Amino acid sequence: MKCRCGGEMRLHTRDVLGKWGPDGRDVIIRGVPVWVCECCGEEVLERDDSRKLEDLLQAQSVPGEQTETVPVRAFPSRQHA
């Protein structure tokens, strides 16, 4: 597959961070097949995979779903001169 820039596209799998639910909570979808341009880095999903991803983002829950906690750390503030 060729990219718009003319580069070669290669199939990779990525974890995709999306928003879920009316309050926009983060959800990670693991192992999404994505075409990535080796030249410019553009990422493209196939139409069916895009639909599947959207379905997963809209579902209330999915069989085998896991919940993980993630540490949140504050970036140190700068001292202004």
C-alpha positions as a Python dict, from the first residue, in 0.01 Angstrom:
ca = {
    (1, 'M'): (0, 0, 0),
    (2, 'K'): (126, 348, -89),
    (3, 'C'): (87, 661, 124),
    (4, 'R'): (-23, 1000, -11),
    (5, 'C'): (341, 1112, 23),
    (6, 'G'): (453, 821, -196),
    (7, 'G'): (606, 625, 91),
    (8, 'E'): (542, 258, 158),
    (9, 'M'): (275, 167, 416),
    (10, 'R'): (341, -126, 652),
    (11, 'L'): (88, -299, 878),
    (12, 'H'): (157, -264, 1253),
    (13, 'T'): (-51, -310, 1564),
    (14, 'R'): (-102, -21, 1804),
    (15, 'D'): (-276, 45, 2131),
    (16, 'V'): (-524, 325, 2068),
    (17, 'L'): (-636, 569, 2337),
    (18, 'G'): (-994, 681, 2286),
    (19, 'K'): (-1280, 846, 2472),
    (20, 'W'): (-1574, 644, 2599),
    (21, 'G'): (-1913, 731, 2744),
    (22, 'P'): (-2093, 1059, 2796),
    (23, 'D'): (-1826, 1181, 3039),
    (24, 'G'): (-1543, 1112, 2795),
    (25, 'R'): (-1346, 864, 3004),
    (26, 'D'): (-1026, 727, 2853),
    (27, 'V'): (-1026, 372, 2718),
    (28, 'I'): (-734, 183, 2563),
    (29, 'I'): (-804, -51, 2273),
    (30, 'R'): (-515, -296, 2245),
    (31, 'G'): (-381, -451, 1924),
    (32, 'V'): (-549, -231, 1662),
    (33, 'P'): (-414, -305, 1311),
    (34, 'V'): (-285, 22, 1162),
    (35, 'W'): (-109, 96, 834),
    (36, 'V'): (191, 323, 901),
    (37, 'C'): (390, 511, 637),
    (38, 'E'): (761, 442, 665),
    (39, 'C'): (836, 786, 520),
    (40, 'C'): (604, 1040, 689),
    (41, 'G'): (458, 833, 976),
    (42, 'E'): (93, 881, 875),
    (43, 'E'): (-136, 614, 1024),
    (44, 'V'): (-443, 475, 845),
    (45, 'L'): (-705, 225, 957),
    (46, 'E'): (-893, 4, 713),
    (47, 'R'): (-1265, 84, 694),
    (48, 'D'): (-1379, -237, 871),
    (49, 'D'): (-1121, -190, 1147),
    (50, 'S'): (-1233, 170, 1191),
    (51, 'R'): (-1593, 50, 1239),
    (52, 'K'): (-1482, -215, 1489),
    (53, 'L'): (-1285, 47, 1682),
    (54, 'E'): (-1587, 278, 1691),
    (55, 'D'): (-1808, -10, 1813),
    (56, 'L'): (-1561, -84, 2095),
    (57, 'L'): (-1555, 282, 2195),
    (58, 'Q'): (-1936, 298, 2209),
    (59, 'A'): (-1996, -34, 2392),
    (60, 'Q'): (-2092, -24, 2760),
    (61, 'S'): (-1861, -320, 2824),
    (62, 'V'): (-1684, -591, 2627),
    (63, 'P'): (-1627, -957, 2725),
    (64, 'G'): (-1279, -998, 2871),
    (65, 'E'): (-1249, -626, 2944),
    (66, 'Q'): (-987, -532, 3202),
    (67, 'T'): (-956, -226, 3420),
    (68, 'E'): (-608, -104, 3507),
    (69, 'T'): (-496, 184, 3722),
    (70, 'V'): (-243, 430, 3589),
    (71, 'P'): (-15, 647, 3803),
    (72, 'V'): (-63, 1021, 3754),
    (73, 'R'): (232, 1245, 3831),
    (74, 'A'): (257, 1623, 3831),
    (75, 'F'): (524, 1789, 3622),
    (76, 'P'): (750, 2004, 3846),
    (77, 'S'): (662, 2372, 3828),
    (78, 'R'): (920, 2626, 3708),
    (79, 'Q'): (1046, 2906, 3920),
    (80, 'H'): (983, 3229, 3730),
    (81, 'A'): (1262, 3486, 3735),
}
